[in-house]
């Protein structure tokens, strides 16, 4: 469990910020600065960022939404992978469950919660370009989809035990 948690801590911010970096690059935005890993050794477990200079709304949308596109892709992969139950190695099963189902859900829920409760983060940036209603709708849709995936995966395990 400690190893799985450590892998999650090391990959969560990195995967999220790499997606912002790739989104900025793909949309043609200039990237001024970035930090893909928090400074763990300095006691900072949350500061990772990509500082891009956006010239238009498309660049902003692509860069802002790219981590959530990755989350959706991972959730779909996780959902289909865990429908089959072919795992023989429990560590691999836990690792993939964490990376493909739980981590994307955490990414969506934590960032959407930051927007709802404190008006900051990716969904706040999204709201400035497409409006608050659309940002709330996208966040809610992604949150419901991730919870649906988790419920389906967990229920699949329950049916195996009965």
MDTraj code that builds the backbone (N, CA, C; nanometers):
import mdtraj as md
import numpy as np

residues = "UNK UNK UNK UNK UNK UNK UNK UNK UNK UNK UNK UNK UNK UNK UNK UNK UNK UNK UNK UNK UNK UNK UNK UNK UNK UNK UNK UNK UNK UNK UNK UNK UNK UNK UNK UNK UNK UNK UNK UNK UNK UNK UNK UNK UNK UNK UNK UNK UNK UNK UNK UNK UNK UNK UNK UNK UNK UNK UNK UNK UNK UNK UNK UNK UNK UNK UNK UNK UNK UNK UNK UNK UNK UNK UNK UNK UNK UNK UNK UNK UNK UNK UNK UNK UNK UNK UNK UNK UNK UNK UNK UNK UNK UNK UNK UNK UNK UNK UNK UNK UNK UNK UNK UNK UNK UNK UNK UNK UNK UNK UNK UNK UNK UNK UNK UNK UNK UNK UNK UNK UNK UNK UNK UNK UNK UNK UNK UNK UNK UNK UNK UNK UNK UNK UNK UNK UNK UNK UNK UNK UNK UNK UNK UNK UNK UNK UNK UNK UNK UNK UNK UNK UNK UNK UNK UNK UNK UNK UNK UNK UNK UNK".split()
xyz = np.array([
    [0.0824, -0.1199, 0.0000],
    [0.0000, 0.0000, 0.0000],
    [0.0864, 0.1258, 0.0000],
    [0.1947, 0.1238, 0.0762],
    [0.2827, 0.2410, 0.0818],
    [0.3468, 0.2653, -0.0540],
    [0.3854, 0.1596, -0.1215],
    [0.4447, 0.1735, -0.2540],
    [0.3431, 0.2295, -0.3536],
    [0.2211, 0.1795, -0.3508],
    [0.1172, 0.2313, -0.4400],
    [0.0905, 0.3791, -0.4136],
    [0.0833, 0.4153, -0.2873],
    [0.0606, 0.5558, -0.2518],
    [0.1773, 0.6425, -0.2997],
    [0.2979, 0.5939, -0.2829],
    [0.4156, 0.6695, -0.3269],
    [0.4157, 0.6883, -0.4784],
    [0.3787, 0.5842, -0.5508],
    [0.3706, 0.5953, -0.6970],
    [0.2643, 0.6966, -0.7353],
    [0.1508, 0.6946, -0.6664],
    [0.0454, 0.7909, -0.6971],
    [0.0929, 0.9338, -0.6713],
    [0.1559, 0.9571, -0.5583],
    [0.2048, 1.0914, -0.5249],
    [0.3030, 1.1405, -0.6305],
    [0.3902, 1.0512, -0.6778],
    [0.4919, 1.0901, -0.7757],
    [0.4357, 1.1101, -0.9166],
    [0.3242, 1.0468, -0.9467],
    [0.2701, 1.0572, -1.0824],
    [0.1559, 1.1559, -1.0966],
    [0.0828, 1.1841, -0.9896],
    [-0.0390, 1.2654, -1.0016],
    [-0.0121, 1.4034, -1.0627],
    [0.0665, 1.4858, -0.9963],
    [0.0922, 1.6216, -1.0457],
    [0.1678, 1.6178, -1.1776],
    [0.2611, 1.5242, -1.1885],
    [0.3397, 1.5140, -1.3107],
    [0.2503, 1.4903, -1.4322],
    [0.1617, 1.3909, -1.4256],
    [0.0739, 1.3618, -1.5388],
    [-0.0190, 1.4795, -1.5692],
    [-0.0705, 1.5426, -1.4661],
    [-0.1603, 1.6566, -1.4844],
    [-0.0868, 1.7708, -1.5554],
    [0.0303, 1.8057, -1.5064],
    [0.1034, 1.9195, -1.5632],
    [0.1623, 1.8884, -1.7001],
    [0.2037, 1.7646, -1.7233],
    [0.2516, 1.7278, -1.8571],
    [0.1400, 1.7457, -1.9596],
    [0.0181, 1.7144, -1.9200],
    [-0.0954, 1.7348, -2.0112],
    [-0.1166, 1.8829, -2.0403],
    [-0.1052, 1.9686, -1.9385],
    [-0.1128, 2.1128, -1.9646],
    [-0.0005, 2.1553, -2.0590],
    [0.1193, 2.1046, -2.0356],
    [0.2345, 2.1380, -2.1183],
    [0.2108, 2.0949, -2.2634],
    [0.1661, 1.9721, -2.2834],
    [0.1376, 1.9228, -2.4181],
    [0.0239, 2.0003, -2.4833],
    [-0.0781, 2.0335, -2.4048],
    [-0.1895, 2.1119, -2.4588],
    [-0.1447, 2.2492, -2.5036],
    [-0.0622, 2.3144, -2.4243],
    [-0.0092, 2.4461, -2.4634],
    [0.0748, 2.4341, -2.5893],
    [0.1600, 2.3341, -2.5919],
    [0.2473, 2.3140, -2.7069],
    [0.1655, 2.2838, -2.8325],
    [0.0662, 2.1944, -2.8227],
    [-0.0162, 2.1572, -2.9379],
    [-0.0964, 2.2750, -2.9907],
    [-0.1401, 2.3625, -2.9004],
    [-0.2224, 2.4765, -2.9422],
    [-0.1376, 2.5956, -2.9874],
    [-0.0065, 2.5839, -2.9748],
    [0.0811, 2.6911, -3.0212],
    [0.1040, 2.8024, -2.9208],
    [0.0714, 2.7789, -2.7957],
    [0.0950, 2.8809, -2.6930],
    [0.2419, 2.8767, -2.6523],
    [0.2960, 2.9932, -2.6200],
    [0.4347, 2.9934, -2.5733],
    [0.4372, 2.9576, -2.4252],
    [0.5318, 2.8739, -2.3897],
    [0.5447, 2.8257, -2.2523],
    [0.6569, 2.9047, -2.1870],
    [0.6198, 2.9829, -2.0855],
    [0.7182, 3.0685, -2.0177],
    [0.7978, 2.9927, -1.9130],
    [0.7306, 2.9070, -1.8375],
    [0.7969, 2.8364, -1.7284],
    [0.7103, 2.7175, -1.6891],
    [0.7710, 2.6190, -1.6270],
    [0.6939, 2.5053, -1.5778],
    [0.7693, 2.4346, -1.4672],
    [0.6909, 2.3678, -1.3826],
    [0.7436, 2.2801, -1.2781],
    [0.6520, 2.1594, -1.2759],
    [0.7032, 2.0457, -1.3190],
    [0.6200, 1.9270, -1.3358],
    [0.6064, 1.8430, -1.2100],
    [0.6988, 1.8595, -1.1167],
    [0.6932, 1.7886, -0.9891],
    [0.6938, 1.8896, -0.8751],
    [0.6128, 1.8682, -0.7722],
    [0.6274, 1.9514, -0.6522],
    [0.7651, 1.9287, -0.5901],
    [0.8108, 2.0258, -0.5141],
    [0.9416, 2.0145, -0.4472],
    [0.9243, 1.9336, -0.3187],
    [0.9118, 1.8014, -0.3328],
    [0.8852, 1.7129, -0.2202],
    [0.9887, 1.7269, -0.1095],
    [1.1150, 1.7368, -0.1469],
    [1.2216, 1.7429, -0.0467],
    [1.2186, 1.8733, 0.0334],
    [1.1508, 1.9744, -0.0191],
    [1.1356, 2.1006, 0.0536],
    [1.0041, 2.1051, 0.1308],
    [0.9311, 1.9958, 0.1302],
    [0.8042, 1.9895, 0.2028],
    [0.6858, 2.0419, 0.1232],
    [0.7051, 2.0684, -0.0056],
    [0.5972, 2.1187, -0.0906],
    [0.5386, 2.0013, -0.1681],
    [0.4144, 1.9680, -0.1368],
    [0.3505, 1.8546, -0.2017],
    [0.2431, 1.8967, -0.3016],
    [0.2327, 2.0271, -0.3305],
    [0.1250, 2.0687, -0.4194],
    [0.1657, 2.1634, -0.5309],
    [0.2831, 2.2242, -0.5268],
    [0.3166, 2.3245, -0.6270],
    [0.3782, 2.2617, -0.7509],
    [0.2984, 2.2497, -0.8519],
    [0.3420, 2.2124, -0.9856],
    [0.2585, 2.2984, -1.0794],
    [0.3156, 2.3414, -1.1889],
    [0.2428, 2.4344, -1.2748],
    [0.3034, 2.4376, -1.4141],
    [0.2257, 2.4912, -1.5066],
    [0.2726, 2.5271, -1.6393],
    [0.2264, 2.6698, -1.6612],
    [0.3201, 2.7589, -1.6870],
    [0.2904, 2.9003, -1.7097],
    [0.3012, 2.9272, -1.8594],
    [0.1859, 2.9332, -1.9254],
    [0.1808, 2.9551, -2.0692],
    [0.1248, 3.0928, -2.0998],
    [0.1674, 3.1469, -2.2099],
    [0.1159, 3.2748, -2.2565],
    [0.0151, 3.2468, -2.3669],
    [-0.1124, 3.2680, -2.3362],
    [-0.2180, 3.2379, -2.4322],
    [-0.2513, 3.3611, -2.5140],
    [-0.2644, 3.3406, -2.6440],
    [-0.2994, 3.4503, -2.7339],
    [-0.4460, 3.4483, -2.7722],
    [-0.5125, 3.3344, -2.7491],
    [-0.6541, 3.3246, -2.7851],
    [-0.7222, 3.2190, -2.6990],
    [-0.8535, 3.2133, -2.7124],
    [-0.9326, 3.1212, -2.6325],
    [-0.9087, 2.9749, -2.6640],
    [-0.8774, 2.9443, -2.7890],
    [-0.8522, 2.8047, -2.8264],
    [-0.7293, 2.7525, -2.7534],
    [-0.6230, 2.8315, -2.7471],
    [-0.5027, 2.7902, -2.6743],
    [-0.5351, 2.7662, -2.5274],
    [-0.6138, 2.8548, -2.4709],
    [-0.6520, 2.8397, -2.3303],
    [-0.7341, 2.7134, -2.3086],
    [-0.8326, 2.6911, -2.3946],
    [-0.9186, 2.5735, -2.3799],
    [-0.8405, 2.4439, -2.3941],
    [-0.7559, 2.4361, -2.4948],
    [-0.6809, 2.3121, -2.5175],
    [-0.5885, 2.2844, -2.4000],
    [-0.5140, 2.3847, -2.3571],
    [-0.4214, 2.3648, -2.2454],
    [-0.4955, 2.3325, -2.1159],
    [-0.6065, 2.4017, -2.0913],
    [-0.6816, 2.3827, -1.9675],
    [-0.7500, 2.2468, -1.9620],
    [-0.8048, 2.2020, -2.0735],
    [-0.8835, 2.0786, -2.0735],
    [-0.8021, 1.9515, -2.0978],
    [-0.6788, 1.9648, -2.1429],
    [-0.5995, 1.8461, -2.1764],
    [-0.5851, 1.7466, -2.0602],
    [-0.5606, 1.7902, -1.9350],
    [-0.5527, 1.6902, -1.8267],
    [-0.6833, 1.6132, -1.8071],
    [-0.7958, 1.6776, -1.8343],
    [-0.9246, 1.6129, -1.8136],
    [-0.9584, 1.5201, -1.9295],
    [-0.9059, 1.5494, -2.0463],
    [-0.9164, 1.4549, -2.1568],
    [-0.8383, 1.3287, -2.1219],
    [-0.7191, 1.3462, -2.0657],
    [-0.6402, 1.2314, -2.0197],
    [-0.7170, 1.1543, -1.9125],
    [-0.7806, 1.2265, -1.8194],
    [-0.8589, 1.1599, -1.7150],
    [-0.9696, 1.0745, -1.7749],
    [-1.0400, 1.1280, -1.8724],
    [-1.1488, 1.0532, -1.9360],
    [-1.0938, 0.9311, -2.0083],
    [-0.9841, 0.9474, -2.0816],
    [-0.9231, 0.8340, -2.1519],
    [-0.8808, 0.7263, -2.0514],
    [-0.8177, 0.7671, -1.9419],
    [-0.7761, 0.6704, -1.8399],
    [-0.8968, 0.6017, -1.7769],
    [-1.0028, 0.6764, -1.7483],
    [-1.1225, 0.6166, -1.6887],
    [-1.1861, 0.5144, -1.7826],
    [-1.1934, 0.5468, -1.9101],
    [-1.2493, 0.4524, -2.0078],
    [-1.1621, 0.3277, -2.0156],
    [-1.0298, 0.3478, -2.0221],
    [-0.9381, 0.2334, -2.0243],
    [-0.9548, 0.1495, -1.8982],
    [-0.9610, 0.2154, -1.7824],
    [-0.9765, 0.1446, -1.6565],
    [-1.1068, 0.0680, -1.6495],
    [-1.2140, 0.1321, -1.6929],
    [-1.3443, 0.0668, -1.6904],
    [-1.3425, -0.0618, -1.7731],
    [-1.2923, -0.0539, -1.8959],
    [-1.2904, -0.1716, -1.9824],
    [-1.1889, -0.2757, -1.9358],
    [-1.0782, -0.2308, -1.8835],
    [-0.9764, -0.3234, -1.8335],
    [-1.0276, -0.4023, -1.7131],
    [-1.1000, -0.3358, -1.6253],
    [-1.1460, -0.4031, -1.5034],
    [-1.2779, -0.4777, -1.5224],
    [-1.3379, -0.4676, -1.6378],
    [-1.4565, -0.5489, -1.6660],
    [-1.4193, -0.6950, -1.6865],
    [-1.2976, -0.7205, -1.7330],
    [-1.2577, -0.8565, -1.7702],
    [-1.2062, -0.9415, -1.6541],
    [-1.1461, -0.8818, -1.5537],
    [-1.0950, -0.9547, -1.4362],
    [-0.9917, -1.0616, -1.4722],
    [-0.8947, -1.0280, -1.5519],
    [-0.7930, -1.1243, -1.5917],
    [-0.6651, -1.1127, -1.5094],
    [-0.6648, -1.0286, -1.4092],
    [-0.5441, -1.0044, -1.3297],
    [-0.5090, -1.1248, -1.2433],
    [-0.3808, -1.1577, -1.2431],
    [-0.3308, -1.2595, -1.1509],
    [-0.2367, -1.1976, -1.0487],
    [-0.1834, -1.0827, -1.0786],
    [-0.0919, -1.0125, -0.9891],
    [-0.1679, -0.8997, -0.9195],
    [-0.1866, -0.9108, -0.7897],
    [-0.2653, -0.8128, -0.7142],
    [-0.1986, -0.6755, -0.7097],
    [-0.0653, -0.6709, -0.7078],
    [0.0034, -0.5414, -0.7080],
    [-0.0235, -0.4684, -0.8396],
    [-0.0114, -0.5383, -0.9512],
    [-0.0399, -0.4784, -1.0817],
    [-0.1848, -0.4332, -1.0889],
    [-0.2739, -0.5138, -1.0363],
    [-0.4158, -0.4783, -1.0345],
    [-0.4385, -0.3502, -0.9537],
    [-0.3774, -0.3408, -0.8371],
    [-0.3902, -0.2211, -0.7549],
    [-0.3280, -0.0997, -0.8211],
    [-0.2130, -0.1188, -0.8841],
    [-0.1459, -0.0087, -0.9534],
    [-0.2322, 0.0454, -1.0665],
    [-0.2860, -0.0434, -1.1476],
    [-0.3700, 0.0008, -1.2591],
    [-0.5015, 0.0604, -1.2108],
    [-0.5576, 0.0048, -1.1057],
    [-0.6796, 0.0610, -1.0479],
    [-0.6542, 0.2030, -0.9992],
    [-0.5412, 0.2226, -0.9346],
    [-0.5056, 0.3551, -0.8837],
    [-0.4795, 0.4527, -0.9980],
    [-0.4002, 0.4117, -1.0969],
    [-0.3617, 0.5020, -1.2062],
    [-0.4755, 0.5291, -1.3041],
    [-0.5580, 0.4296, -1.3309],
    [-0.6588, 0.4426, -1.4357],
    [-0.7983, 0.4780, -1.3850],
    [-0.8250, 0.4596, -1.2563],
    [-0.9598, 0.4875, -1.2053],
    [-0.9575, 0.5895, -1.0916],
    [-0.8845, 0.5596, -0.9853],
    [-0.8893, 0.6477, -0.8685],
    [-0.8171, 0.7808, -0.8895],
    [-0.7007, 0.7800, -0.9518],
    [-0.6264, 0.9041, -0.9724],
    [-0.6994, 1.0015, -1.0663],
    [-0.7549, 0.9542, -1.1788],
    [-0.8315, 1.0481, -1.2624],
    [-0.9539, 1.1051, -1.1902],
    [-1.0188, 1.0218, -1.1095],
    [-1.1330, 1.0717, -1.0327],
    [-1.0882, 1.1780, -0.9342],
    [-0.9789, 1.1531, -0.8647],
    [-0.9253, 1.2533, -0.7723],
    [-0.8905, 1.3821, -0.8461],
    [-0.8291, 1.3705, -0.9614],
    [-0.7910, 1.4883, -1.0397],
    [-0.9133, 1.5725, -1.0742],
    [-1.0154, 1.5089, -1.1222],
    [-1.1380, 1.5794, -1.1602],
    [-1.2041, 1.6422, -1.0377],
    [-1.2272, 1.5626, -0.9353],
    [-1.3013, 1.6094, -0.8178],
    [-1.2252, 1.7185, -0.7434],
    [-1.0951, 1.7028, -0.7259],
    [-1.0204, 1.8041, -0.6508],
    [-1.0142, 1.9366, -0.7264],
    [-0.9951, 1.9314, -0.8568],
    [-0.9893, 2.0557, -0.9335],
    [-1.1264, 2.1214, -0.9465],
    [-1.2288, 2.0412, -0.9636],
    [-1.3646, 2.0956, -0.9703],
    [-1.4059, 2.1539, -0.8350],
    [-1.3687, 2.0877, -0.7266],
    [-1.3976, 2.1398, -0.5924],
    [-1.3269, 2.2723, -0.5681],
    [-1.2043, 2.2853, -0.6169],
    [-1.1333, 2.4123, -0.6048],
    [-1.2086, 2.5253, -0.6721],
    [-1.2711, 2.4952, -0.7835],
    [-1.3517, 2.5949, -0.8533],
    [-1.4798, 2.6264, -0.7757],
    [-1.5480, 2.5235, -0.7285],
    [-1.6750, 2.5439, -0.6590],
    [-1.6565, 2.6197, -0.5281],
    [-1.5583, 2.5788, -0.4490],
    [-1.5452, 2.6323, -0.3137],
    [-1.4493, 2.7493, -0.2997],
    [-1.3580, 2.7665, -0.3940],
    [-1.2590, 2.8734, -0.3775],
    [-1.2342, 2.9548, -0.5043],
    [-1.3045, 2.9245, -0.6121],
    [-1.2913, 2.9977, -0.7386],
    [-1.1468, 3.0098, -0.7854],
    [-1.0802, 2.8952, -0.7987],
    [-0.9454, 2.8958, -0.8543],
    [-0.9244, 2.7699, -0.9376],
    [-0.8159, 2.7653, -1.0107],
    [-0.7760, 2.6457, -1.0825],
    [-0.8247, 2.6402, -1.2256],
    [-0.8165, 2.5209, -1.2797],
    [-0.8467, 2.4999, -1.4212],
    [-0.9909, 2.5326, -1.4579],
    [-1.0846, 2.4945, -1.3741],
    [-1.2249, 2.5224, -1.4066],
    [-1.2559, 2.6714, -1.3946],
    [-1.1859, 2.7408, -1.3084],
    [-1.2000, 2.8864, -1.3020],
    [-1.1487, 2.9482, -1.4317],
    [-1.0332, 2.9026, -1.4777],
    [-0.9790, 2.9500, -1.6061],
    [-1.0764, 2.9191, -1.7183],
    [-1.1314, 2.7993, -1.7172],
    [-1.2305, 2.7608, -1.8175],
    [-1.3514, 2.8534, -1.8126],
    [-1.3964, 2.8875, -1.6923],
    [-1.5145, 2.9735, -1.6786],
    [-1.4917, 3.1129, -1.7365],
    [-1.3686, 3.1600, -1.7345],
    [-1.3398, 3.2927, -1.7909],
    [-1.3512, 3.2934, -1.9428],
    [-1.3350, 3.1782, -2.0064],
    [-1.3383, 3.1720, -2.1522],
    [-1.4708, 3.1227, -2.2083],
    [-1.5388, 3.0345, -2.1362],
    [-1.6631, 2.9786, -2.1896],
    [-1.7838, 3.0099, -2.1028],
    [-1.7627, 3.0737, -1.9905],
    [-1.8720, 3.1085, -1.9015],
    [-1.8816, 3.0144, -1.7830],
    [-1.9385, 3.0664, -1.6764],
    [-1.9485, 2.9905, -1.5522],
    [-2.0381, 2.8685, -1.5674],
    [-2.1507, 2.8850, -1.6368],
    [-2.2435, 2.7736, -1.6531],
    [-2.1765, 2.6552, -1.7225],
    [-2.1044, 2.6822, -1.8298],
    [-2.0371, 2.5736, -1.9035],
    [-1.9300, 2.5088, -1.8170],
    [-1.8548, 2.5885, -1.7422],
    [-1.7508, 2.5326, -1.6544],
    [-1.8135, 2.4425, -1.5482],
    [-1.9238, 2.4871, -1.4883],
    [-1.9939, 2.4026, -1.3905],
    [-2.0464, 2.2754, -1.4563],
    [-2.1024, 2.2883, -1.5750],
    [-2.1583, 2.1724, -1.6445],
    [-2.0497, 2.0712, -1.6806],
    [-1.9370, 2.1190, -1.7326],
    [-1.8264, 2.0292, -1.7676],
    [-1.7739, 1.9598, -1.6419],
    [-1.7534, 2.0355, -1.5359],
    [-1.7039, 1.9770, -1.4111],
    [-1.7996, 1.8746, -1.3539],
    [-1.9275, 1.9061, -1.3550],
    [-2.0283, 1.8129, -1.3026],
    [-2.0352, 1.6874, -1.3888],
    [-2.0332, 1.7029, -1.5188],
    [-2.0374, 1.5882, -1.6093],
    [-1.9164, 1.4975, -1.5885],
    [-1.7985, 1.5565, -1.5782],
    [-1.6776, 1.4770, -1.5552],
    [-1.6809, 1.4084, -1.4187],
    [-1.7288, 1.4787, -1.3171],
    [-1.7392, 1.4197, -1.1830],
    [-1.8352, 1.3021, -1.1832],
    [-1.9516, 1.3190, -1.2429],
    [-2.0493, 1.2090, -1.2487],
    [-1.9955, 1.0906, -1.3274],
    [-1.9269, 1.1172, -1.4377],
    [-1.8698, 1.0092, -1.5184],
    [-1.7640, 0.9319, -1.4397],
    [-1.6823, 1.0042, -1.3641],
    [-1.5780, 0.9356, -1.2866],
    [-1.6396, 0.8535, -1.1729],
    [-1.7414, 0.9073, -1.1066],
    [-1.8083, 0.8303, -1.0014],
    [-1.8775, 0.7076, -1.0598],
    [-1.9368, 0.7234, -1.1773],
    [-2.0016, 0.6102, -1.2440],
    [-1.8987, 0.5009, -1.2704],
    [-1.7802, 0.5387, -1.3205],
    [-1.6759, 0.4402, -1.3492],
    [-1.6333, 0.3674, -1.2218],
    [-1.6148, 0.4424, -1.1131],
    [-1.5750, 0.3796, -0.9870],
    [-1.6831, 0.2849, -0.9377],
    [-1.8065, 0.3275, -0.9414],
    [-1.9170, 0.2426, -0.8954],
    [-1.9239, 0.1144, -0.9777],
    [-1.9088, 0.1266, -1.1083],
    [-1.9134, 0.0078, -1.1948],
    [-1.7978, -0.0879, -1.1647],
    [-1.6791, -0.0332, -1.1464],
    [-1.5625, -0.1183, -1.1166],
    [-1.5792, -0.1861, -0.9813],
    [-1.6188, -0.1114, -0.8796],
    [-1.6370, -0.1680, -0.7454],
    [-1.7495, -0.2702, -0.7457],
    [-1.8589, -0.2416, -0.8127],
    [-1.9683, -0.3383, -0.8199],
    [-1.9253, -0.4646, -0.8919],
    [-1.8345, -0.4541, -0.9871],
    [-1.7818, -0.5722, -1.0544],
    [-1.7081, -0.6628, -0.9576],
    [-1.6410, -0.6036, -0.8611],
    [-1.5731, -0.6845, -0.7605],
    [-1.6738, -0.7488, -0.6655],
    [-1.7803, -0.6802, -0.6345],
    [-1.8818, -0.7367, -0.5449],
    [-1.9475, -0.8592, -0.6079],
    [-1.9741, -0.8534, -0.7391],
    [-2.0406, -0.9669, -0.8036],
    [-1.9490, -1.0878, -0.8100],
    [-1.8181, -1.0659, -0.8090],
    [-1.7250, -1.1798, -0.8094],
    [-1.7251, -1.2530, -0.6769],
    [-1.7501, -1.1815, -0.5678],
    [-1.7429, -1.2408, -0.4342],
    [-1.8711, -1.3150, -0.3970],
    [-1.9820, -1.2842, -0.4596],
    [-2.1083, -1.3468, -0.4216],
    [-2.1352, -1.4730, -0.4990],
])
top = md.Topology()
chain = top.add_chain()
for i, resn in enumerate(residues, 1):
    res = top.add_residue(resn, chain, resSeq=i)
    for name in ("N", "CA", "C"):
        top.add_atom(name, md.element.get_by_symbol(name[0]), res)
traj = md.Trajectory(xyz[None], top)
